[in-house]
């Protein structure tokens, strides 16, 4: 797991920049200038420098000659590779959870998916509920090394910006896909749970590629 900033201001700067990346306020290719960020965040340059260093260790920022620190760009091949890894890792997590999840965790997953169904018009609420669903399932897999691998992939996916849950019909489709995963988990069927999770991630990948194509058509950066 990535070590967090030691200072309170460094931690706050890191969290705020992560949020801006996820929300699409900081876009791939955007330059991170210590002076500008310190002024905008209302803090000194030292915690900003610390936050940028940690973003770089997360793989979200790179340094380019004569340009300094910038938010990384992912090409479409890298996006596909990330979703392929999600399918492998989270499919395995679903298989493990089918054998190891407590009844209380299954009940929690049921409740989270019901919350997602009720939040169909609230993208921010959907985003957090969806992350919670996948987090609870991953914890139920009882494998700390798998958890760390998934966390690394999820961190890189932040570069892509806004959630596909904002896309038309994706939220309801995700709820339905979660239902299929939950049926397999309740049945303690590892094969079915892995297959359902893989289909879910593949559907998310298709939604992401469509989102990227739409952004390119509108003249935005591919993210």
N, C-alpha and C positions, 0 to 999 in steps of 0.2 A: 504494500500500500504506500501511496505517496506521503512523505512527511509533510505535515502542514507547517505554515509559518509559525515561528516562535512568538512573535509579538501580536498583541491584540489588533493593532492597526494593519499588520501584514496579513493576518487571517481575514480581516474584514475586506481588505483590498482584493485578495485572492477570490473570496466568495462573490464579491460584486462583479469582478471581471468574468468569472465563470457564468454568472447569471446573464450578463450582457452577451456573452458568446451564445448561450443557449437561446436567448430571445432574438438573436439576429441583429442586435444593436452593434456588436463588433463582428465584422464579416471577414471571411477568408481574404487575406491580402492586406487587411488594415494594419497600419503601422502602430506600434505601441511605444509612445514617447514618454519617458519618465516625467518630464516637466509638465506636459499637457495633462497626463493622467493624475499627477499629484494635485494640480490646480483643480481639475474637475471633481476629484474625489474629496478634496479638502484635507489632504494629508501631506506629509513630507515625502521626499523622493525615496527615502530608505525603504519604507514598507512597500512602495510601488515596485522598487527594484527586486525585493524579495518575492513579491507576488508573481512578477514576470518570470523570475528564475524557476519558480515552481510550475508555472504554466508550461515552460519549456520542458521541464522534467516529465510532465504529463503527456508531452507530445502534441500540445495544442499550439505552441509557438515555436518558430524557428528564427534563426538569425541569418540574414542575407547580406552579402557584401555591399557596403555603402548604403544599405537601407535600414539596418538595425533589426530590431525584433518586430516580427509580423505574425498575425494569425495564420496558421498553416492553411494551405489549399489542398483539397483532396480531389483527385481526378475520378472519373466514373469507375475506372478499374479498381481503385482503392476502396471506393464505396462498396462495390460488389464484394471485394475481399473481406471487408468488415462484416457485411451481412452474412457471408458464408461462415465466418467464424462465430457469429452470433448463433446461427442455426446449429452448428456443431456443439458449442458450449452450452447454450440454453436448452437444446434438445437433451443433452446428457443430464443437465440439472433436473429436467422434468422426469427423466427415467429414474434418477436417484430419489427424487421426492416421492415418486409413486411407492417406493418401498419404505421410506424413512419418515414421511410427514406425520406429525401428530394430528389427531382429530381437531384440536384447537386451531392448528394452522390451516387445515382445509376449510374450517368454518370461517376463518379470517379471509381467506381467498374468495370464498363465496360472497362475503359481505363487501369486499373491495370491488368485485366485479358488478355487484348490484349497484354500488355507488357510481361506477362508471356509466352504467346504463341510465342512471338518473341525471347524469351531468352532461348529457349529449351536446348541449349548446354552450358549454363552459370549457374552452380549450385548456385553460390553466389548471382547472380542477381535474380535468381528464388526464393531463400530463402527469400530475403528481400521483393520482390514483393508479395510473398504469405503471409508473415506476415502483410504487408500493407493491403492486401485484407481483411484478417480476422479482422484487427484492425479497418478499416473503417466500416465494417459491424457491428462490436460490438458497435462502437460509435453510429451508426444509430439506434441501439436498444433502446437508451435513458434510460438505467438503470444502474446507477453507481454501485449498489451492484452486479449485474451480471458481470459487467466489472471486478470488483476486484476478483471475484471467478474464472473467466477465467484466469486472470493474474497469480493467484497462481498455477493453473494447468500447464500453459505454462512454468512457472519458473521451476517446477519439471521436465518437459519433456526435459529441457536442458541437464540433466544428460545423456540422451541417445546419445548425441553426434551428429554426422553429420546428416544432413537432409535426409529424404527419397527422396527428389527431385533429389538426386544424383543417384537413382536407375533407371535402364532402364525402359522406358515407363511411369514412375510415373508422370513426369511433364506434359505430354500431357493428361494423364488421369485426373489429377487435374484440368487442364484448362477446360476439358469437364464437369467435375463435377461442377465447378464454373458456367459454362454456365447454367446448370440446375437450380442452386440456383438463378442466375440472372433472369431467365425467371419467376420464381415464385415471386421474389421481384418486378419486373416490373408489374406483374399482381396483386400485393397486395394480394397474396394468402398465408396466414400464414401457413395453413396446408401443402401446397406443399413446401414452403420454409423450414419448419422444417424437413420434410421428406427428402428433397434433401440434406440438411446439414448433417443429420444423416448418410445418405448413403456415403457422402464424408468423414466423420470422420471414419466410419467403413472401408472404402477402405484404408485410411491412416493407420489405425491400422493393417490391413492385410499386407500392405507394410512394416510396422515397424517390425512385427513379422518375416517376411521373411528376412529382413535385419539382425535381431538378429540371426536367424538360420544360415545364411550364415557366419556371423562373428564367430559363435561357431564352424562351420565346418572348418573354416580357422585357428582355434586355438586361436582366440581372446577372450577377455572377453565378456560376454553377457551384452549389454548395451541397 
